[in-house]
Amino acid sequence: MMFNLNITQIRCYVLMKMLLKTYINQKDEDNISSFMCKTILLHLAKNLRSNIWQENNLFKCLSIYISALQNCISNGQCPHFFIPENNLMGRKFSTEIKLILTERVQQLIYSYGQALLGIEIDELGQRILSSVNSLHRIEKTVAPNGKSKEVIAGSLSRDVFDRHESHLQTLAQLHKLDFSDVFAITSLLHCISKLTVCNKQANSLEKLAVRLLVPLLYSTLGSVIASCNTGFDRCVPEGALALFLAGIRSDILSGWLKLASALYCSGEYEKTEIILRIIGGQPEINSAQVICGCYNPGDPAIYAELARVSNERNEEAARQAITICIKFLPSEMNCVPHELLYEMFRSTEEDIQNRSDFEIWMDWAVVDCVSYLYFLQYKTYGHLRKRAEQQRALRNLAKTIDADFRLRHRETALNLLGQCLEHEGRGTHALQCYMRSINIRERNNAARMHICMLLSNLINRN
């Protein structure tokens, strides 16, 4: 079975053994064995989608691997791959040792890859550091109209993506620990403060990434506050509006759409229409690169497209060149249209058992910017009784789903389109959308709920 693993899985295993020897089993300890790590890897290879295990996705795969090890230690469960009833960690460590090991692995997770620099085996850390230094030399020496621009653009994109992933992990911890609104607001404020402090010590590329990330947190914070308020008097408070306005500088669409979503759910359809008209008329939305932390980020070469529009480290050019998928947390529930809320309840108990920790976002409502733009237009124009504009938005949504290769959450877009078609009285076409959605993602898909409700309505109607 080990010989049948692909190169990324084997590299993950080798790196895990190095991390094990350097950080986890200290002073000749043997608490976690290589066989345990091998067993965990086999379970991951069996349960994760095969397209995750790509060479350009090594760090993310390693992060999933480390998180899986942490879960095994915390739960004291590491089932043998062939004999599941044989628990390799059963009565292996005392409570004290378990706490120590959990803390060590937690530090690896929070290092966001920096722990690799401390590995002395085969001089791995030094070799990585040398590669990074070489990259900086290339940036300085190659002519501005040559490959240096691609290097800068690629580095910037990966930096933004990695920091967006740390934002994702922070929000995941909010969900696991205590998702009260007060706790969510406090934690988001703490995260913003921490990033602001880090920004003072960062290099120019990192500072640019932080300036693109912090507005995401402002938008989320504004949405949580607005959700607390709209649950009572359906009004977006001024404090939340100020945060939304600070959040529109994250990328070309997501901050604006969070604001439009809050206004729509508060019943302010005229204001929502104004925002949707402004952002919908931007020509850049058809060419912006999608950055999404939910699925495989794809080949890093796609980020070279930023080189075409970015002027070295120009912040505005980078902002106009990307869109980041929109994530609504449970604490933002009152700022989410009911059609999208189903995505927060997409999983049955069986589906949850088939999820990894990497997929915590499945408890949220997550959607691509462009498809959500057309969906919000359809809903808003419907309330304003602008039938022609509403139908144009519906056609744009269908066209985007069929033709836009950038979509990461196509199954969610199909679910939204299906509900729009149900509203149009086109039940058969809606059912086709839901079936297409299930073909894309068989498990953890709200389409199953939509199919059941649609069939129930058809039966009761007849």
N, C-alpha and C positions, 0 to 999 in steps of 0.2 A: 504493500500500500504506500509506503514511503517513496518507492521508486515511481509511483504513479502521480505523485504531487507535482505541480508545476513549479517553475523557477521562483516565483514570488512566494509561494508557500514554503519552499525550502529555505529561502533567504530569511523569511520571518522566523522560522525555527532556529536557524543559526544565530540570528540576532537575539532571540529570546534566551538561548543558552548563554550568550555573552552577558546579557543583562542579569541573568540568574546568578552567574558566577561573580559578577562585579558588585551587584547591589542587593540581591535578595538573600542568597546564602552567604553570609559573611563569616569570616574567621573559620573556614573549613566546615561550616554547617552543611547539613544535607536534608533540611526540612522539605524543600521542594526538589523533586528528582527530575532528571531529563525525561524519564518515561511519563511522568505526569504532564509535562509540557507537550510531549509528543501526542499524548492522548487528547489533550485539549485542542491541539491543532487539527487532529483528525475529525473531532466533533464539529469544529468550525468549517472545515472543508466540506463536510457533509451537509451542513445546515445553511451556510451562506450562499447567496447566488454566485455562480461561477464567474460572472463578469466583474465581480469585486476584486478578484485576485489577478490584478494587472500589474506589470512592472512599474508603471508610472504611478501606482497607487500603494506603493510599499509601506509608506509611513502610516497611512490610514489603516491598512491591514494589520500592521504591528500594534497600533493603538487598540484595535478591536481585540487582538490576541491578549494584550496585557489586561484589558478590562475583563475578559473572560477568566483569566487567571485570578484576578481579584475576586470575582463572584464565587469561584470555586473555593477560595480560601475563606471568604466571609461565611459561606453556607456550609463549609466543611464537607462539600460534595464534589467528587471528581469521578464519575462513573467510568469503569473500564469500557473501552470502545466495543469489545466483543461480548463481554459479560457484564451488562449494566448493573446487575445487583452487587457486583464487586466494587465497593467504593474505595478508591485508592487513597483518599484522605480520611477515611474512617478511623477515628481514635488516633490520628497521626500526631496531632499537636495538642498541647494544653491551651487553655484560654489565653494565657499570657503570651505564648508563642504566636497564636493566631492574631492577636492584636498587633504584635510587632511586625509580623509578615504583612498584614493588611496595611499598616502605616508605610512600610517600605514600598509596596506596590503602588499605593496611592501617590507617593512622591514621584514615582516614575510617570504616572499618568499626568500629574500636574506640571511635570518638567517640559511637556509639549515637545519632546524630541531632544532636548538639550542633554539628557542623560547619556545619549549616544556618544557625546564628545568626551565623556569621562571613561570610556572603555579603553583599557590599555592592551587588551588581547589583540594580537596582530596589528597593533598600533592603529586600531580603527578610528578612535577619536581624533588622533593627529591627522590621519589621512582625510577625514571629513573636513576638518578645519582647514587643511591645505587646499582642498577643493573650493571651499568658500572663499578663501583669500585669492585664489586664482580667478574666481568669478568677478571679484571686485576689481582685480587688475585688468580684466578684459573690458569691464565697463569703462575704465578710465582711458584705456589705450586705443580702442577701436574707434574709427571715425564716427561722428554722430549719425551719418546717413548710412552706416553699415550695420553690422550685426549687433552692435552695442545696444541699439534701441530695442531690438528683440529681447536681448538679455534683461534690460531694465524692465520692459513690459512684462516679461514672463515672471521675473522675480517679484515685481509689484503684485501681479495677480495672485501668485501663490501665497504671498505674504497676507494679502487681503483675505484670501480663502482660509488660510490657517488661523487667522485671528477670528474670522467669522465662525470657524469650527470651535474655537475656545469659547466664543459667545454662546454657541449651541450647547456646549457641555455645561456651561454655567446655568443656562435655562433648564437643562435636564436635571441638574441637582435641585433647582427650585421645585421641580415637579416631584422628585422623589422624597424630599425632606418635609416640606410644609407649604402647600400651595395656597395659603391664605393670602388675600389681597395685600394686607399690610406687610407680610413677609416678602411678597413679590416686589412691592414698591421699594422697600428698604434694601433688598438685595440688588435691585437694578441700580439704585443710587450709589451703592457701594462699588458696583462694577464700573460705573461711569467714573467715579472718583479715582479708582485704581488705575484705569486706563489713562486718565489725565495726568497722573503722576508719572506713569511709565513713559508717556509721550515726551517728557522733558529730557529723558536720558536716551531716547531712541535716535537711530540714524535717519537720514532724510527719507528713505523708502519706507521705513517703519512708521515714521510720523505721518506720511501720506496714508498708509493703511489704517492707522488709528483714526485719522480724520474722516475716513470713509466708514469706519465701524461705529464710532461713538454715536453718530446720528441714528443708526439702527436701534440703539439702546434708548435714545430719546423717544423715538416713535413708539417703541414697545411700552415705555413708561407712560407716555401720554395716553396710549390706548387702554392700559390697565386703569388709569385714573378715570378716563372717560367712561369705561365700562362700569366702574363702581357707581358713577353718577347717573348714567342713562338708565340704570336699572330702577331708578326712582322717578325722575322727572323728565327723562328723555331729552336731556340738554347736555351738550359738550361744554364743560366749564372752561373758563378763560385760561386757567393754569394748564389744562390738557392741550388747548389750542396752541399755547406758546411752545410746549414740548413738541407737538406735531410739526410746527414751523421750523424748529431746530432740527427735526428729523428728516426734512425733505432733501438735505444735502448729503444723503448717503449714496444714492445712485440716481439714475434717470427716472425711475418709476416708483419704487417700493414705498418710499416715505410719503409721496403724494397719495398713493392708493390707500395707505393706512388712514390718512386723514379723511379721504373721501368715504371710506368704509364707515368710519365713526359718524360722519355727518349723515350718511344715508340711514344708518340704524337709529339716529335720533330724529329722523323724519324731515331733515332739512334738505329736501330734494333739489331745490333751486341752487343752493350753494354747491351741492354735490355735482350737479350738471356743469357748473362753471369750471370746477377743477378737472372733471373728466374731459371737457372740451379742450382745455389748455394742454394737458399732458397727452391727450390722444392725437393732437396735431403735430407732435414732434416727429420729424422724419427719422431721428436716431433710433426710435423704438424698434424699427424693423431690422436694424443691424447690430444692436447692442449685444455684447456677449453675456450669456447667462452664467451666473455663479451660484451654484446650489450645493449645499453640504449634505443633502439627504441621500443622494445616490453617488455612484462612481463619478468623480469629477472629470474623468476623461483624459485624453492625451494633453499634456501640458503645452503641446504645440499650438493648441487652439488659442492660448493666451497671447501668442505672437501677434494676433489681430490687433491687440491694444497698441502695438508699435505703430500701426498705421495712423492712429489718431492722437496718441499721446506725444506731448512735446517734452521729452526727457521725463522729468518728474512733475509734470503739470497736473495739478489736482483737478481742475475743471474738465480737462480732456479725459482723464481716467474716469471721472464720475459719469460723463456722457457716454462712455464706452461700455458700461456694465449695467446689468439688472440683477438684483439678488432676490431669490424667491421669498415670498411673504409668509411669515409664520405667525399664526395667532395662537396664543396660549389660552388655557382654560380661564385664566383671570381676565381675558379680553372678550369673553363670550358675548357680552352685550354690544360689542362693536363688530359683530360678525353676522352677515345675513343668514337666515335660517337654512338656506340651501347649502351653505358651506359648513354649517355647524355639524352636519352628519359626519364629516371627516374626523371629528374628535371622538367619534364612537364607532369607528370603522372595524374594530376587532372583537371577535368572540373570544371566549376563554381559550378555545383551542388555537385560535390565531395567535393569541398572546404567547402561548407556549412555543410558537415557531418564530418568535421575534428575537433579535439580539439586542443588547444594550445600545448598540449603534443606532437602532431604529426607534429611539424614544420619541422622535418627532411624530410618530404615528398616533400619539395621543393628542396632537395638536391639529389645527386646520392649516394646511400648507398648500400653496397654489403658486403657479407661475404668474409673473406680473402681467404679461400681455393678455393671457386668457382671462385673468381676473378683471382687467380693464374693460374688456368687451362685455363680460358678464354684468359688471356694475352698470355699464351704460344701458344694457337691456333692461335691468330692473328699474333704474332711475327714470328712463324715458317712459316706461310703463306707468309709473306713478304720475308722471307729468302729462300722460295721454298724448305723447308724441309718437304716433304709430309708425310713421315712416322711418324716423331715427331708430326706433326700437328694432324694427326689422333689419335695418342695416347693421346694427350691433350684433344681432343674432347671426346674420350671414358671416360677419367678420369672425365671430367666435368659432363657427363651424369650419371656416376656411383655415383659421389658425391651427386648429386641432389636426386637420388633414395635411397641412403643408409646412408648418413651422417646425423645422428639425431641432430647434433650440429647446423645445418643451421638455422639462424634466418630470413634471407631474401631469402627464397627459391623461392618466386615468381619472384624476380629479377634475380636469377640464371637461372630460366626457360626462362625468356625473353632473356637473353644472349645466352642460348643454342639454342633457336628458331632462332635467327638471324644467328648463326653459321650454322645451318641446312639449312636456306635459301641460304646462300652462297654456300653450298654444292649442291644446286639444289633439296633439299628434302623438298618441300613446304608443303606436307601433314603432315610430321613429325613435321615441325615447327609449323603448326597450332595446332597440338595436345599439343605442349609445351605451347603455348599461352593460350589455353583453360584450361590446368592444372593450369596455373598461376592465371587465373581469379577465378578458383574454390577455390584457397587458399585465395586470396584477391579480393573481388568483386569490391570494389571501390578503387579509387586512385591507379590505376594500368595502367602502360604504355602498357600492353598487348593489350589493346583495340586499340591503335594506330597501333601496329604491325599487328593485324588482318586486320584492314581496308586497310593498305598498301599492305599486302600480297594478299588479295582478289583482290584489284585493279590491281596489277601486273599480277595476273593470268588471269583476264578478258581481260586486254589489250593485253596480250601475245596471247590469243586465238582469 
